Amino acid sequence: MRWIDTKDQLPNDSERILLYTPYPFFGDDNSCIGNMESITSCTISKDKDQVPIFTHWMPLPPKPKQYP
């Protein structure tokens, strides 16, 4: 899997995804799980403009197989 730049492609509306931010909102961890709404609604002021907090995303891996 690879990170996808939000400027190049956005996820499906209902898809849960792993998000990356270059900003230190989460301490040393720059990622969290969210969706398309997270990308479009979470912004920060930068140089008098509102810019998205999340710059990259990737699909979540498949769930593990269920064991009896």
FENSULQUI-V257560 format. One record per pair of residues at least 12 apart in sequence whose C-alpha atoms are under 7 Angstrom apart, sorted by the first residue. I is the first residue (numbers start at 0). J is the second residue. D is the distance in Angstrom with one decimal. If there is no record, write none. Layout:
I,J,D
I,J,D
//
This chain:
1,57,6.5
2,55,5.8
2,56,5.4
2,57,5.2
3,55,5.2
3,56,5.2
3,57,5.9
4,54,6.0
4,55,4.5
4,56,6.7
5,54,5.5
5,55,5.3
5,56,6.9
10,35,6.0
11,35,6.8
12,35,5.4
13,34,6.9
14,34,6.0
15,32,6.9
15,33,5.6
15,34,4.9
15,59,7.0
16,32,5.6
16,33,5.5
16,34,5.6
16,56,6.6
16,57,5.9
16,58,4.9
16,59,5.3
17,30,6.8
17,31,5.8
17,32,4.6
17,33,6.4
17,56,5.5
17,57,5.4
17,58,6.2
17,59,6.0
18,30,5.3
18,31,5.3
18,32,5.8
18,33,6.5
18,53,6.3
18,55,6.0
18,56,4.5
18,57,6.8
19,31,6.8
19,53,5.5
19,54,6.2
19,55,5.1
19,56,5.9
20,52,5.8
20,53,4.5
20,54,5.8
38,51,6.4
38,53,5.7
39,51,6.8
//
